[in-house]
Amino acid sequence: MKLFITAWLLILVTFKSGAQLNNNMNITGNWSVVKVIIADEGLTTSEKKKLSALENMFLKTKYHFGNDNKFSYDTGDPDMKIKNGHWKVESGKCTYIIQDWKDRNTNNSVLMEIDVKRENGKIYFKLSETPLMFEVKKD
């Protein structure tokens, strides 16, 4: 649990910053991370090392966006799993808000925001407010 808290605090502190993706691609389904991209501008050497050390964990990440707006997130760290989540699209953007299922009808308890973009035939999930972006593929 300490690793989870440390990782998310590091990520949040170090960076300032309808179910369709651009080009009419559907977000629903299972997605796997194939590449981790760290925007290391403004990070200290220590912060870069810590994020790089987490790269293998992030390469095991699986996202599931259900047709019923259920969401799950599984990664190499059991403390970071989301089993009973809810996803919704932020109005007018290609940003997906992830919450606990119990909070699906509110704006409370945002667990993560994922900005999705397509570039050169590849799909990327950018974790808002972090220096992390993942190239993903649909399973």
N, CA, C and O of each residue as an XYZ file, in Angstrom:
556
protein
N       0.824     -1.184      0.000
C       0.000      0.000      0.000
C       0.875      1.256      0.000
O       0.540      2.261     -0.627
N       1.995      1.180      0.711
C       2.891      2.329      0.775
C       3.429      2.676     -0.613
O       3.549      3.852     -0.955
N       3.758      1.643     -1.427
C       4.229      1.870     -2.787
C       3.159      2.570     -3.608
O       3.449      3.502     -4.358
N       1.917      2.115     -3.460
C       0.795      2.722     -4.191
C       0.667      4.206     -3.860
O       0.592      5.044     -4.759
N       0.644      4.523     -2.578
C       0.490      5.915     -2.152
C       1.670      6.742     -2.636
O       1.487      7.847     -3.148
N       2.876      6.218     -2.477
C       4.072      6.932     -2.913
C       4.042      7.184     -4.422
O       4.338      8.287     -4.884
N       3.680      6.143     -5.185
C       3.650      6.288     -6.648
C       2.650      7.341     -7.074
O       2.979      8.208     -7.884
N       1.444      7.289     -6.552
C       0.426      8.253     -6.971
C       0.741      9.667     -6.504
O       0.488     10.629     -7.230
N       1.294      9.804     -5.296
C       1.688     11.139     -4.847
C       2.785     11.696     -5.740
O       2.748     12.866     -6.121
N       3.755     10.866     -6.070
C       4.825     11.305     -6.963
C       4.256     11.742     -8.305
O       4.616     12.793     -8.835
N       3.376     10.929     -8.839
C       2.785     11.231    -10.141
C       1.983     12.528    -10.090
O       2.104     13.365    -10.985
N       1.174     12.699     -9.062
C       0.323     13.886     -8.978
C       1.111     15.158     -8.689
O       0.754     16.237     -9.161
N       2.182     15.029     -7.912
C       2.952     16.208     -7.528
C       3.920     16.658     -8.608
O       4.228     17.846     -8.696
N       4.403     15.746     -9.424
C       5.496     16.081    -10.324
C       5.073     16.700    -11.647
O       5.932     17.172    -12.392
N       3.836     16.716    -11.956
C       3.431     17.232    -13.262
C       2.301     18.241    -13.096
O       1.328     17.971    -12.393
N       2.421     19.382    -13.725
C       1.376     20.391    -13.670
C       0.653     20.364    -15.012
O       1.034     20.473    -16.178
N       0.151     20.286    -14.762
C      -0.533     20.161    -16.032
C      -2.107     19.822    -16.000
O      -2.735     19.705    -17.053
N     -19.836     10.411    -25.542
C     -20.456      9.164    -26.033
C     -19.383      8.118    -26.077
O     -18.453      8.923    -26.124
N     -18.970      7.310    -26.092
C     -17.891      6.360    -25.947
C     -17.104      6.246    -27.230
O     -16.738      5.142    -27.630
N     -16.841      7.336    -27.871
C     -16.138      7.290    -29.151
C     -14.838      8.061    -29.045
O     -14.808      9.165    -28.500
N     -13.780      7.496    -29.554
C     -12.520      8.203    -29.690
C     -12.563      9.032    -30.962
O     -13.505      8.942    -31.749
N     -11.539      9.830    -31.150
C     -11.397     10.515    -32.432
C     -11.425      9.473    -33.535
O     -11.016      8.333    -33.315
N     -11.889      9.834    -34.695
C     -11.991      8.933    -35.841
C     -12.990      7.804    -35.608
O     -12.857      6.732    -36.198
N     -13.992      8.034    -34.752
C     -15.089      7.096    -34.502
C     -14.641      5.721    -34.012
O     -15.263      4.720    -34.366
N     -13.606      5.648    -33.227
C     -13.185      4.373    -32.656
C     -13.813      4.217    -31.281
O     -13.790      5.150    -30.478
N     -14.362      3.074    -31.008
C     -15.070      2.805    -29.771
C     -14.096      2.540    -28.623
O     -13.153      1.763    -28.780
N     -14.315      3.177    -27.470
C     -13.455      2.996    -26.291
C     -13.776      1.701    -25.556
O     -12.921      1.170    -24.848
N     -14.994      1.183    -25.710
C     -15.378      0.000    -24.937
C     -14.522     -1.201    -25.316
O     -14.093     -1.354    -26.460
N     -14.293     -2.038    -24.327
C     -13.495     -3.238    -24.531
C     -12.293     -3.277    -23.611
O     -12.183     -2.486    -22.675
N     -11.402     -4.197    -23.887
C     -10.192     -4.394    -23.090
C      -8.991     -3.795    -23.804
O      -8.820     -3.962    -25.011
N      -8.166     -3.097    -23.040
C      -6.985     -2.427    -23.564
C      -5.771     -2.834    -22.750
O      -5.857     -2.964    -21.529
N      -4.647     -3.036    -23.410
C      -3.382     -3.378    -22.756
C      -2.339     -2.321    -23.089
O      -2.306     -1.788    -24.198
N      -1.493     -2.030    -22.117
C      -0.391     -1.095    -22.319
C       0.732     -1.819    -23.052
O       1.151     -2.902    -22.644
N       1.218     -1.216    -24.132
C       2.338     -1.797    -24.877
C       3.614     -0.955    -24.756
O       4.711     -1.435    -25.043
N       3.458      0.305    -24.328
C       4.622      1.175    -24.179
C       4.306      2.250    -23.153
O       3.201      2.792    -23.128
N       5.277      2.551    -22.312
C       5.154      3.606    -21.306
C       5.986      4.792    -21.767
O       7.160      4.648    -22.105
N       5.367      5.964    -21.775
C       6.059      7.192    -22.179
C       6.015      8.154    -20.994
O       4.941      8.484    -20.492
N       7.180      8.595    -20.557
C       7.268      9.511    -19.422
C       7.729     10.864    -19.939
O       8.841     10.995    -20.451
N       6.867     11.875    -19.803
C       7.238     13.242    -20.173
C       8.051     13.787    -19.008
O       7.501     14.265    -18.016
N       9.374     13.706    -19.147
C      10.225     14.003    -17.993
C      10.659     15.458    -17.882
O      11.548     15.783    -17.094
N      10.043     16.327    -18.658
C      10.374     17.751    -18.544
C       9.980     18.247    -17.160
O       8.847     18.053    -16.718
N      10.913     18.880    -16.490
C      10.638     19.436    -15.173
C      10.781     18.440    -14.033
O      10.601     18.818    -12.875
N      11.094     17.191    -14.317
C      11.279     16.199    -13.261
C      12.734     16.183    -12.818
O      13.647     16.409    -13.611
N      12.927     15.913    -11.540
C      14.288     15.760    -11.044
C      14.809     14.382    -11.474
O      14.035     13.521    -11.890
N      16.101     14.189    -11.371
C      16.703     12.897    -11.704
C      16.111     11.803    -10.821
O      15.847     10.698    -11.295
N      15.905     12.101     -9.559
C      15.331     11.133     -8.627
C      13.906     10.757     -9.038
O      13.542      9.581     -9.004
N      13.106     11.740     -9.422
C      11.731     11.473     -9.852
C      11.707     10.636    -11.128
O      10.878      9.738    -11.273
N      12.622     10.934    -12.055
C      12.715     10.157    -13.294
C      13.045      8.698    -12.996
O      12.463      7.791    -13.590
N      13.979      8.477    -12.074
C      14.369      7.120    -11.707
C      13.201      6.366    -11.072
O      12.975      5.194    -11.371
N      12.468      7.041    -10.201
C      11.339      6.395     -9.532
C      10.259      6.008    -10.542
O       9.705      4.912    -10.465
N       9.964      6.889    -11.474
C       8.951      6.573    -12.483
C       9.433      5.472    -13.415
O       8.662      4.586    -13.787
N      10.688      5.525    -13.788
C      11.241      4.476    -14.655
C      11.188      3.118    -13.965
O      10.969      2.097    -14.616
N      11.390      3.104    -12.643
C      11.336      1.850    -11.897
C       9.935      1.246    -11.913
O       9.784      0.037    -11.741
N       8.920      2.064    -12.114
C       7.540      1.584    -12.154
C       7.110      1.139    -13.556
O       6.001      0.636    -13.735
N       7.979      1.320    -14.539
C       7.615      1.036    -15.928
C       7.153     -0.407    -16.127
O       6.145     -0.635    -16.797
N       7.858     -1.378    -15.567
C       7.463     -2.779    -15.736
C       6.071     -3.039    -15.164
O       5.295     -3.806    -15.735
N       5.758     -2.404    -14.042
C       4.429     -2.561    -13.465
C       3.369     -2.021    -14.427
O       2.342     -2.663    -14.646
N       3.617     -0.848    -14.997
C       2.638     -0.250    -15.903
C       2.490     -1.053    -17.193
O       1.426     -1.026    -17.811
N       3.526     -1.762    -17.608
C       3.429     -2.592    -18.810
C       2.504     -3.797    -18.613
O       2.145     -4.461    -19.585
N       2.123     -4.082    -17.388
C       1.182     -5.166    -17.087
C      -0.252     -4.651    -16.961
O      -1.156     -5.419    -16.632
N      -0.464     -3.384    -17.216
C      -1.769     -2.769    -16.993
C      -2.788     -3.190    -18.041
O      -2.495     -3.276    -19.234
N      -3.990     -3.449    -17.553
C      -5.144     -3.764    -18.395
C      -6.284     -2.834    -17.990
O      -6.583     -2.685    -16.805
N      -6.906     -2.220    -18.971
C      -8.079     -1.373    -18.759
C      -9.289     -2.091    -19.357
O      -9.189     -2.677    -20.435
N     -10.424     -2.049    -18.671
C     -11.658     -2.588    -19.235
C     -12.747     -1.516    -19.151
O     -13.156     -1.108    -18.064
N     -13.207     -1.068    -20.327
C     -14.310     -0.122    -20.434
C     -15.529     -0.920    -20.901
O     -15.610     -1.300    -22.069
N     -16.474     -1.175    -19.993
C     -17.653     -1.959    -20.339
C     -18.704     -1.140    -21.076
O     -18.759      0.083    -20.941
N     -19.541     -1.825    -21.860
C     -20.653     -1.165    -22.557
C     -21.616     -0.517    -21.580
O     -22.289      0.456    -21.921
N     -21.686     -1.050    -20.366
C     -22.587     -0.542    -19.332
C     -21.921      0.517    -18.457
O     -22.422      0.832    -17.377
N     -20.814      1.060    -18.908
C     -20.015      2.065    -18.214
C     -19.304      1.538    -16.967
O     -18.823      2.321    -16.147
N     -19.239      0.227    -16.827
C     -18.421     -0.338    -15.751
C     -16.973     -0.282    -16.187
O     -16.658     -0.407    -17.370
N     -16.100     -0.094    -15.215
C     -14.681      0.067    -15.498
C     -13.880     -0.765    -14.519
O     -14.210     -0.845    -13.336
N     -12.817     -1.389    -15.025
C     -11.849     -2.029    -14.139
C     -10.449     -1.736    -14.669
O     -10.235     -1.504    -15.858
N      -9.521     -1.758    -13.737
C      -8.130     -1.419    -14.013
C      -7.283     -2.413    -13.245
O      -7.411     -2.528    -12.026
N      -6.430     -3.123    -13.937
C      -5.592     -4.114    -13.294
C      -4.150     -3.845    -13.704
O      -3.859     -3.621    -14.879
N      -3.268     -3.870    -12.740
C      -1.869     -3.606    -13.005
C      -1.011     -4.536    -12.160
O      -1.549     -5.389    -11.455
N       0.283     -4.397    -12.211
C       1.178     -5.258    -11.477
C       1.122     -5.088     -9.968
O       1.661     -5.925     -9.244
N       0.491     -4.037     -9.472
C       0.394     -3.792     -8.036
C      -1.046     -3.999     -7.595
O      -1.924     -3.243     -8.011
N      -1.315     -5.002     -6.765
C      -2.695     -5.283     -6.351
C      -3.361     -4.109     -5.632
O      -4.585     -3.987     -5.659
N      -2.569     -3.242     -4.987
C      -3.148     -2.099     -4.284
C      -3.681     -1.026     -5.234
O      -4.441     -0.152     -4.818
N      -3.289     -1.086     -6.500
C      -3.721     -0.067     -7.455
C      -4.915     -0.519     -8.301
O      -5.391      0.245     -9.141
N      -5.401     -1.732     -8.097
C      -6.504     -2.245     -8.899
C      -7.787     -1.469     -8.634
O      -8.044     -1.013     -7.520
N      -8.578     -1.335     -9.681
C      -9.932     -0.797     -9.571
C     -10.842     -1.894    -10.103
O     -10.747     -2.269    -11.272
N     -11.716     -2.408     -9.258
C     -12.584     -3.507     -9.665
C     -13.998     -3.042     -9.987
O     -14.601     -3.522    -10.946
N     -14.524     -2.132     -9.215
C     -15.928     -1.739     -9.357
C     -16.008     -0.253     -9.691
O     -16.583      0.542     -8.947
N     -15.417      0.096    -10.825
C     -15.387      1.488    -11.231
C     -16.464      1.825    -12.245
O     -17.180      0.957    -12.742
N     -16.553      3.096    -12.530
C     -17.511      3.645    -13.495
C     -16.752      4.626    -14.378
O     -15.927      5.394    -13.882
N     -17.020      4.610    -15.684
C     -16.397      5.571    -16.585
C     -17.466      6.414    -17.252
O     -18.577      5.955    -17.519
N     -17.101      7.660    -17.512
C     -17.961      8.557    -18.279
C     -17.078      9.524    -19.040
O     -15.931      9.770    -18.667
N     -17.630     10.067    -20.111
C     -16.895     10.993    -20.963
C     -17.117     12.405    -20.456
O     -18.246     12.802    -20.166
N     -16.027     13.162    -20.349
C     -16.156     14.566    -19.986
C     -16.710     15.311    -21.192
O     -16.186     15.186    -22.299
N     -17.742     16.067    -20.984
C     -18.465     16.748    -22.051
C     -17.548     17.559    -22.961
O     -16.767     18.391    -22.499
N     -17.660     17.298    -24.269
C     -16.937     18.064    -25.274
C     -15.459     17.731    -25.398
O     -14.733     18.417    -26.118
N     -15.004     16.700    -24.716
C     -13.585     16.353    -24.751
C     -13.424     14.868    -25.027
O     -14.402     14.124    -25.089
N     -12.200     14.457    -25.187
C     -11.873     13.036    -25.318
C     -11.194     12.601    -24.016
O     -10.152     11.944    -24.016
N     -11.835     12.998    -22.897
C     -11.343     12.683    -21.569
C     -12.360     11.791    -20.874
O     -13.560     12.070    -20.875
N     -11.864     10.727    -20.290
C     -12.711      9.761    -19.605
C     -12.458      9.857    -18.112
O     -11.323      9.739    -17.650
N     -13.539     10.073    -17.359
C     -13.483     10.202    -15.910
C     -13.755      8.824    -15.312
O     -14.729      8.164    -15.675
N     -12.893      8.394    -14.394
C     -13.048      7.114    -13.723
C     -13.384      7.388    -12.260
O     -12.694      8.145    -11.576
N     -14.476      6.745    -11.793
C     -14.934      6.921    -10.420
C     -15.289      5.569     -9.830
O     -15.360      4.566    -10.541
N     -15.514      5.551     -8.506
C     -16.132      4.388     -7.885
C     -17.548      4.270     -8.431
O     -18.198      5.279     -8.703
N     -18.026      3.039     -8.593
C     -19.368      2.811     -9.126
C     -20.414      3.531     -8.286
O     -21.370      4.084     -8.828
N     -20.241      3.527     -6.963
C     -21.227      4.150     -6.080
C     -21.342      5.659     -6.321
O     -22.353      6.260     -5.957
N     -20.341      6.270     -6.918
C     -20.338      7.717     -7.163
C     -20.670      8.069     -8.608
O     -20.473      9.213     -9.017
N     -21.170      7.113     -9.393
C     -21.370      7.301    -10.836
C     -22.311      8.443    -11.190
O     -22.205      9.003    -12.282
N     -23.226      8.803    -10.302
C     -24.185      9.869    -10.595
C     -23.772     11.203     -9.994
O     -24.575     12.134     -9.917
N     -22.523     11.291     -9.572
C     -22.016     12.513     -8.951
C     -20.717     12.916     -9.646
O     -20.258     12.254    -10.577
N     -20.148     13.999     -9.176
C     -18.817     14.407     -9.626
C     -17.786     14.145     -8.535
O     -16.678     14.680     -8.578
N     -18.154     13.322     -7.560
C     -17.285     12.999     -6.432
C     -16.344     11.856     -6.771
O     -16.571     11.107     -7.721
N     -15.304     11.737     -5.994
C     -14.415     10.576     -6.010
C     -13.865     10.240     -7.385
O     -14.014      9.113     -7.857
N     -13.236     11.200     -8.022
C     -12.576     10.913     -9.298
C     -11.280     10.172     -8.984
O     -10.392     10.705     -8.318
N     -11.185      8.935     -9.474
C      -9.995      8.124     -9.246
C      -8.900      8.444    -10.252
O      -7.717      8.471     -9.913
N      -9.307      8.688    -11.497
C      -8.351      9.076    -12.529
C      -9.092      9.688    -13.702
O     -10.285      9.457    -13.899
N      -8.365     10.468    -14.467
C      -8.853     11.005    -15.733
C      -7.901     10.524    -16.811
O      -6.681     10.590    -16.662
N      -8.478     10.041    -17.896
C      -7.674      9.527    -18.995
C      -8.002     10.326    -20.248
O      -9.138     10.308    -20.724
N      -7.011     11.023    -20.779
C      -7.152     11.705    -22.060
C      -6.751     10.701    -23.131
O      -5.682     10.095    -23.048
N      -7.600     10.522    -24.133
C      -7.342      9.533    -25.167
C      -7.076     10.249    -26.476
O      -7.805     11.162    -26.862
N      -6.022      9.823    -27.154
C      -5.741     10.424    -28.459
C      -5.244      9.354    -29.413
O      -4.665      8.344    -29.013
N      -5.490      9.612    -30.680
C      -5.004      8.743    -31.750
C      -3.990      9.561    -32.537
O      -4.248     10.702    -32.921
N      -2.835      8.955    -32.767
C      -1.783      9.635    -33.513
C      -1.002      8.602    -34.314
O      -0.518      7.614    -33.764
N      -0.884      8.836    -35.610
C      -0.142      7.930    -36.495
C      -0.611      6.479    -36.371
O       0.200      5.553    -36.369
N      -1.925      6.294    -36.269
C      -2.500      4.958    -36.193
C      -2.375      4.280    -34.843
O      -2.757      3.118    -34.706
N      -1.853      4.973    -33.840
C      -1.697      4.408    -32.503
C      -2.640      5.122    -31.542
O      -3.014      6.274    -31.761
N      -3.017      4.421    -30.476
C      -3.901      4.980    -29.454
C      -3.075      5.192    -28.188
O      -2.277      4.339    -27.799
N      -3.283      6.348    -27.553
C      -2.571      6.694    -26.327
C      -3.550      7.058    -25.229
O      -4.521      7.777    -25.465
N      -3.293      6.558    -24.021
C      -4.002      6.953    -22.819
C      -3.039      7.819    -22.021
O      -1.986      7.346    -21.592
N      -3.390      9.074    -21.821
C      -2.585     10.012    -21.030
C      -3.285     10.201    -19.702
O      -4.437     10.634    -19.667
N      -2.610      9.885    -18.606
C      -3.191     10.101    -17.291
C      -3.087     11.581    -16.960
O      -1.990     12.113    -16.783
N      -4.239     12.244    -16.877
C      -4.264     13.679    -16.594
C      -3.524     13.980    -15.301
O      -3.526     13.184    -14.362
N      -2.898     15.134    -15.274
C      -2.169     15.608    -14.097
C      -0.942     14.759    -13.775
O      -0.440     14.816    -12.652
N      -0.452     13.981    -14.724
C       0.753     13.180    -14.506
C       1.652     13.291    -15.737
O       1.210     13.757    -16.787
N       2.893     12.871    -15.615
C       3.776     12.833    -16.780
C       3.691     11.509    -17.546
O       4.545     11.228    -18.387
N       2.669     10.694    -17.263
C       2.569      9.378    -17.850
C       1.597      9.308    -19.002
O       0.473      9.802    -18.920
N       2.047      8.684    -20.082
C       1.199      8.386    -21.222
C       1.528      6.959    -21.636
O       2.683      6.532    -21.617
N       0.473      6.231    -22.013
C       0.646      4.833    -22.379
C       0.167      4.612    -23.787
O      -0.944      5.009    -24.138
N       0.997      3.977    -24.608
C       0.514      3.476    -25.888
C      -0.236      2.203    -25.560
O       0.281      1.339    -24.853
N      -1.462      2.081    -26.072
C      -2.295      0.930    -25.750
C      -2.770      0.248    -27.012
O      -2.774      0.834    -28.094
N      -3.172     -0.997    -26.854
C      -3.790     -1.725    -27.973
C      -5.039     -2.390    -27.441
O      -5.106     -2.803    -26.284
N      -6.021     -2.484    -28.310
C      -7.265     -3.132    -27.934
C      -7.075     -4.638    -28.075
O      -6.615     -5.121    -29.110
N      -7.433     -5.370    -27.030
C      -7.288     -6.831    -27.040
C      -8.381     -7.473    -27.863
O      -8.421     -8.698    -27.986
